[in-house]
Amino acid sequence: MGNNTSSPLPKMGLVALARTMPLSKHQLVDLKSECIVITCGCHFQSFTIDRDSFRVALLDTMVEDSDTDILDQLFTMWDMMGSDSIQYREFLVGVSPLASGPRDSLGSILHYSLALMDASNSGRITPYNLAKVLKAINSTASFLGDGVLRTTEIQQIVQDVYGTSSPQTMSHNDVVPRLVMHPKVHKFVDGKGSGKYQLPEQNVLDAYAARSKTQSRKSKNGALRRLYEC
């Protein structure tokens, strides 16, 4: 990987799954908007939504059934408390790499993830919210069996991005290049994360494997083969 925002994408399960999903960036943005509308702004501060409402949002956004199944299973994994509800903003940030296309760079994916976290569309982000972005993507990667960053490593990345002056916010344009160049981010996207999470269920990986098999039958090279030959 090069030290710029156009660095090629890594060989991770998270990105491999993205290659087989037709989920688009526009759909995730629309899904976020639908979640806000459905919750009537009542949970705007906590950005929480229950499962039934989330399924309605998926239906209204016209997400394909196969993608809906995977997102629903990921909803289950994100529902750590078993309350049948999640914080949808962090969830959508966490799954945002699944909407990446074959020509998306690491930098463009990070820009998109930061934009999803940006409730006021200011183009800026606080250290606290940057940590949330990294933790969210880290969590989704862990559910797909990828090596992940430890909490202390995420804290170190945020500290290095903002520096000793610790500004209250930074622009996305300043944050993304620093993330792309950070050695611990390289470690994560190269699939060499030192943490490994025990999956609570096998459902997402089963859906991933089934989809990969179907895609392989449709194309001689298949989505996963194209990814690993990059």
N, C-alpha and C positions, 0 to 999 in steps of 0.2 A: 504494500500500500504506500502511496505517495503522501507527502505532507501538504495536501491542499484539499479544498472542498470538493474537488471532482474525483476524489479517490474512488477506485472501484469497490463494489460492494463485496462483503465478506461471504465466506462459505459457511453459513450458519443455518440451523434448522428453521429459525425465524424467517430468514430471507428465502430459503428454499420453499417454504409454505407460501410465501408471498408470490412466488413465481407461478403457483398453480391456482391462485385465487383471482377471479375477475374483479374483486373489490377495488373501487377507485377512490382517489383522494376526495373528489367531489361528493361521493356517497358518504364518506365519513364526516365531512363538513355538514352535509344535509342531515346526517344522523344526529350530530351534536345539536343542530337547530331544532330538530324534532323533539329531542329529549327536553330541551328548554321549554318548548311550547306545551308538550304533554304534561310536564310538571307544573305548568302555569307560573313558573318563576318562584313557586313556593319554596323550593329547595335550592334556590340560586346560590346561596352562600356555601352550602355543602355539596352542591351538584350531585345529589343522590336521586336514584330512580329505582323503582322496584322491577322485578323481572317481567311481570305482565305488561307494564308500561313500556319497558325496553323492547319487548317483542312487537308491540304496536308500532313503535318508532322504526324498527327494522322493516316492518311491512309497509309503512308509509313511505319509507325511503327506497322501496323496491330493491332491497338487497336480495341477491339470488338465494334460493333455498339452501343450497350447499354451503354457502358462506354464512347464512343465518345459523345453520347447525353448529358450525365451528365457533362463531361468536357467542352462541348460547352456552356452549361448553366452557368457553373461556370465562363467561359471566359466572358460571358455577365456581370456577377456580378463584376468581377474584372475590367472590363472596366468602371471605375468610370467617366471618362471624356467623354464617348460616342464617342471615336475616332475610335472604331473598332480595337483597338490594345492594347496589354498588355506587361508588362515586363515578358517575359516567364520564366526567372530564378526564380524570386520570386513566380510566379504562380505555377511552378512545386514544389518548396519547400512547398508552402502552401497546395498543394494537396497530398504531399508525404505520409501523414498518410493513404491515401486511398489505397496505395499499400502494406499496412502491412498485414501480415498473422496471423492466429490464435495463432501461437507460438512466434510471435515477442514480445519482451519486450519493455517497454517505452524507455529504453536505446538504443536498437537497432534501433528504429524508429528515435530517435534524431540523432544518428550517421549518418543514411542515409540522413536525412534532411540537416545536416551540409555538407555532401559530395556533395549534389546537389548544394549547395551555393558556393562550393569551385571551382572557375573557374580555378585555377592553380594547383589543386590537391596537395596542399601543406600539407594537413592534419592539417592546422591551420586556425583560424578565428579571425577576429578583433571584438572589441565590437560593432562597427557600423553594421557589417554583422550579428552578433548574434542577435542584435535587429531586423534586417530585417527578420531573420528566425522566431523568435517568433511572430512578427507582421503578417507574412504571414500565419502561421498556425492558429493564432488567427482569422484572417479574414475569412478563409475557415470555421472554426468552427462556426463563427457568422452567416454565410450564411445558415448553417444547423440548426440554432436555439439553439446552445449550449450557455451556459453562458461563457463569455469571460473575459480576463484580460483587465484592463484599461491601457492606455498608461503609466501612472505613475508607475503602477505595473511592466510592462515590463522593464521600465528604472531601477527600483529597482533590478529586477532579474539580469540584465546585470551588474549593479554596484556591486552586491554581488558576482557574479561569478568571476569578474576580481579583486575585492578587492581594497584596498586603493592605492596599487602600480600602478594600471592601466597599465599593460603591453600592448604593441601595438597589440600583438597577443597571443593566447593560443592554445595549441594542442587540437584537438577534444577529445582525451582521457582524458584530464584534465577537459574540459568543461562539458562533458556529465554527469559524476557522480555528479557534483555540481548542474546541472540542475535537475537531478532526485531527489536529496535530498532537493531541495528548497521548502519551504512550499507554496509559491505562485504557483509554478508549480503543486504541489499536489492539490491545490485548483482548478486549471484549469482542470486538467485531471480527477478530481473527479466530474466534472460537476457543480462546485460551483462558477464559475466565477461571479464576481459582476457586470460585464457589460452585457448588452443584446442588440443586434442590431436588428433593424427593417429590415426584409428581403424586398428588393426592388421587388422581384418577388417570386412566389410560385413554379416556375417550377422545381427547384432542389429538393425541398421537395416532390413534386408530383412524380417525377421520382424515388425518394428514396422509397416512399410508394408503388408505383407500383411494383418496383423490390422486395421489402420485401414480398409483397403478392404472387408474383410468386415463390419466393424461399420457402415460407411456404408451398405452394402446392406440391413442389417437395420433400420436406423433412418433416418428421413428427415433428421434433423439430425446423427446420428452422434456418437460420443464426442468426437472431436477438435473438431467444430464447436461442441458445447456448451461445451467448454473455452475456445475462443477468443472466444466471445461473452460470457463471464463479465465 
